[in-house]
Amino acid sequence: MAAKQFKQVVNIALKQPDTDLLHIDNTHLYGCALPEFKPVFCTILEVAALIRWQCQYLFGGHDAAELDSMWHIAQKKFKIWDGE
């Protein structure tokens, strides 16, 4: 995943709270922090749903340390499929 794509993900996941991501099936991303997890193709919305779940606090705001951790994971393990 490229930096530009990750910025799109963060914008959707954390700065657009009205975007419905609950219907997104991102179960193939579960366990992405494990060393044996192999890189996968995924969409921007699938990663956004993961980031919202992983990094957003219930009372608002987000966990910056966890977001940084997810960025490092995303660079290595998420290949964005754009449908073309």
C-alpha distance (Angstrom), angle and dihedral (degrees) to the residues before:
residue distance angle dihedral
M1 . . .
A2 3.77 . .
A3 3.81 125.6 .
K4 3.81 91.8 -111.6
Q5 3.80 90.2 54.7
F6 3.79 92.1 47.8
K7 3.82 89.9 52.5
Q8 3.81 88.0 54.5
V9 3.79 89.7 50.5
V10 3.81 93.4 50.0
N11 3.80 91.0 47.0
I12 3.80 91.3 54.1
A13 3.80 97.0 38.9
L14 3.79 102.0 42.7
K15 3.80 109.2 14.8
Q16 3.79 99.5 42.9
P17 3.81 103.3 52.6
D18 3.82 92.4 168.3
T19 3.80 91.8 63.8
D20 3.80 106.2 107.3
L21 3.79 109.0 -130.8
L22 3.80 97.9 157.5
H23 3.80 92.6 95.9
I24 3.82 93.2 54.8
D25 3.80 114.3 108.3
N26 3.79 106.2 -143.7
T27 3.79 98.2 152.9
H28 3.81 90.7 123.9
L29 3.83 86.8 68.0
Y30 3.81 94.0 57.5
G31 3.78 111.3 117.0
C32 3.80 93.3 23.5
A33 3.81 91.9 142.7
L34 3.79 92.3 59.6
P35 3.80 115.3 103.0
E36 3.81 92.7 -127.9
F37 3.83 92.8 55.1
K38 3.80 108.1 115.0
P39 3.83 122.3 -144.7
V40 3.81 113.1 -87.8
F41 3.78 137.9 -166.2
C42 3.78 113.1 -114.5
T43 3.79 142.6 153.2
I44 3.78 131.7 -104.0
L45 3.82 90.0 -111.0
E46 3.80 92.9 51.7
V47 3.79 91.1 54.1
A48 3.82 91.0 43.0
A49 3.81 90.0 55.4
L50 3.81 89.8 50.3
I51 3.81 92.9 47.9
R52 3.80 92.3 48.5
W53 3.79 90.7 51.1
Q54 3.79 94.9 43.1
C55 3.81 102.3 39.5
Q56 3.80 110.8 25.2
Y57 3.79 119.4 96.7
L58 3.79 117.0 -135.9
F59 3.81 90.8 -126.2
G60 3.82 93.8 49.7
G61 3.78 133.8 -84.1
H62 3.77 125.6 62.8
D63 3.78 142.5 -101.5
A64 3.82 104.5 -101.7
A65 3.81 93.6 -166.8
E66 3.80 91.6 53.4
L67 3.80 90.8 46.0
D68 3.80 89.2 54.2
S69 3.79 89.9 49.2
M70 3.81 90.6 50.7
W71 3.81 89.9 50.4
H72 3.80 90.8 56.9
I73 3.80 90.8 48.0
A74 3.81 92.9 46.3
Q75 3.81 92.7 52.2
K76 3.77 91.6 58.5
K77 3.78 105.9 29.3
F78 3.82 110.5 30.3
K79 3.79 121.9 75.1
I80 3.77 110.4 -173.8
W81 3.77 115.6 -130.3
D82 3.78 110.2 -157.0
G83 3.78 96.8 -171.6
E84 3.80 96.1 -110.5
